[in-house]
Amino acid sequence: MRLTKYTGTIDLSINFECDQNTLLFIRKYFHINTIGIPNDKIKNLNRDFTIMKVKNSDNQTMNEYRDYLYLLYENLDNKFDQKRSGYDILVIGKPLNYKPILQKLDGRNIGFEFLVSNLKYLNSSEVGKWFSNVKYFYHLCKKYKHQLILSSGAKSIYELISPRIIDSILKKMDISSAEYWSSLRIWLENKNRGITHDPD
């Protein structure tokens, strides 16, 4: 099979119910190799291409989905200090003083996720600040050994974006797309909590 430029790309925040046919369409049309989807949206998807995202407070439901690789996430807000530990991803929804947070978590290799879907709610000035924040955050992630994640945040198939759009966003921030995709794939390989199977 001939490989495309976007083989191995990832969208870790697809937030709508997705059956097997939809998954195949997403992989072929949008060139997204691996998708992250909340545990309550998974409908018997191919586990080779699916990462299950589980809210940290809901991790007791894991036994229902033993065959999926999974990541624990929390939404990062001003009550950060009250969050429980054990998460893989912190989702950023609004500007914060990032540096102390990344310093506090130094070396834990947390994924910090920005949703591109949030851009549609911003005015032109706020969009500029978003780009500036993400660029600054990228450099903090490298300094404190964390991972920047850009995801669609799509709540329907019409909100999905291709890796080409992510590449355009990265280019505007002077971030190498090749470096970004490579580091994200490596981070995911290292962070994925494993599949557990019943013995034969």
GUBA-35289 format. One line per field, with one value per residue (C-alpha): residue number from 1; x, y negated, z. Coordinates in steps of 0.5 Angstrom, whole numbers. Example, Ala and Ser with C-alpha at 12.3 -4.5 7.8 and 13.67 -1.06 7.14 Angstrom:
REM GUBA-35289
seq = (1|2)
X = (25|27)
Y = (9|2)
Z = (16|14)
This chain:
REM GUBA-35289
seq = (1|2|3|4|5|6|7|8|9|10|11|12|13|14|15|16|17|18|19|20|21|22|23|24|25|26|27|28|29|30|31|32|33|34|35|36|37|38|39|40|41|42|43|44|45|46|47|48|49|50|51|52|53|54|55|56|57|58|59|60|61|62|63|64|65|66|67|68|69|70|71|72|73|74|75|76|77|78|79|80|81|82|83|84|85|86|87|88|89|90|91|92|93|94|95|96|97|98|99|100|101|102|103|104|105|106|107|108|109|110|111|112|113|114|115|116|117|118|119|120|121|122|123|124|125|126|127|128|129|130|131|132|133|134|135|136|137|138|139|140|141|142|143|144|145|146|147|148|149|150|151|152|153|154|155|156|157|158|159|160|161|162|163|164|165|166|167|168|169|170|171|172|173|174|175|176|177|178|179|180|181|182|183|184|185|186|187|188|189|190|191|192|193|194|195|196|197|198|199|200)
X = (0|3|4|1|4|-1|0|0|-3|-8|-14|-15|-22|-27|-33|-39|-42|-38|-39|-34|-36|-36|-29|-27|-29|-25|-19|-20|-23|-19|-13|-13|-10|-12|-18|-19|-26|-30|-32|-39|-39|-35|-39|-35|-30|-23|-19|-13|-15|-18|-16|-21|-21|-24|-25|-21|-27|-30|-24|-28|-32|-26|-28|-33|-28|-22|-20|-19|-12|-14|-12|-15|-16|-19|-21|-16|-19|-17|-19|-13|-10|-16|-16|-14|-7|-7|-9|-5|-8|-11|-15|-14|-21|-19|-12|-9|-2|1|8|7|3|8|13|9|8|15|18|11|10|3|-1|-4|-9|-12|-18|-19|-26|-26|-23|-30|-32|-27|-26|-21|-17|-18|-16|-9|-8|-10|-4|1|-1|-1|6|8|6|9|16|14|12|19|22|19|18|11|7|3|-4|-8|-15|-21|-26|-31|-38|-40|-37|-38|-33|-27|-21|-16|-8|-7|-11|-7|0|-3|-4|3|6|3|7|13|13|15|9|14|17|10|7|13|13|6|6|12|8|2|6|9|3|-2|-5|-5|-10|-12|-15|-18|-13|-15)
Y = (0|-7|-11|-18|-24|-24|-16|-16|-22|-23|-26|-25|-29|-26|-27|-24|-17|-13|-6|-2|-5|-12|-10|-7|-14|-18|-14|-15|-21|-25|-21|-21|-14|-14|-17|-18|-18|-18|-11|-13|-14|-8|-3|4|0|3|3|2|-5|-7|-10|-10|-17|-16|-22|-21|-21|-15|-10|-5|-4|-1|7|5|4|9|9|2|-2|-8|-15|-18|-26|-32|-39|-44|-50|-54|-49|-45|-43|-40|-35|-28|-25|-19|-23|-22|-29|-35|-39|-47|-51|-58|-62|-60|-62|-55|-56|-54|-48|-45|-46|-43|-37|-37|-30|-27|-27|-30|-31|-38|-38|-44|-44|-47|-47|-53|-57|-58|-62|-67|-74|-76|-79|-72|-68|-71|-70|-63|-62|-66|-62|-55|-57|-59|-53|-48|-51|-50|-43|-42|-45|-41|-34|-35|-34|-39|-36|-39|-36|-37|-37|-35|-34|-32|-29|-36|-39|-34|-37|-34|-33|-39|-44|-42|-43|-50|-52|-49|-53|-59|-58|-56|-49|-43|-39|-33|-34|-35|-28|-24|-27|-25|-18|-17|-20|-16|-9|-11|-13|-8|-4|3|8|13|20|26|32|37)
Z = (0|-2|4|5|8|13|15|23|24|31|33|40|41|37|41|38|37|32|29|25|18|21|23|16|13|18|17|9|8|13|13|21|23|30|34|41|43|50|53|52|45|43|39|38|34|31|37|33|31|37|43|49|53|60|65|71|75|71|71|75|69|65|66|61|56|57|50|48|50|54|57|63|62|66|64|67|70|76|81|78|85|87|81|83|80|75|69|62|59|61|57|56|55|58|59|65|68|65|67|75|73|68|73|78|74|71|68|69|61|61|55|55|49|46|42|35|35|41|35|33|39|39|36|31|37|41|36|35|43|42|37|42|48|44|41|48|51|46|48|56|54|51|57|62|58|57|50|46|43|38|37|33|39|34|36|29|23|20|25|24|21|17|19|13|18|24|19|17|25|27|21|23|30|27|30|25|23|22|29|32|29|31|38|39|36|41|47|45|45|52|55|53|58|56|53|58|55|59|58|53)
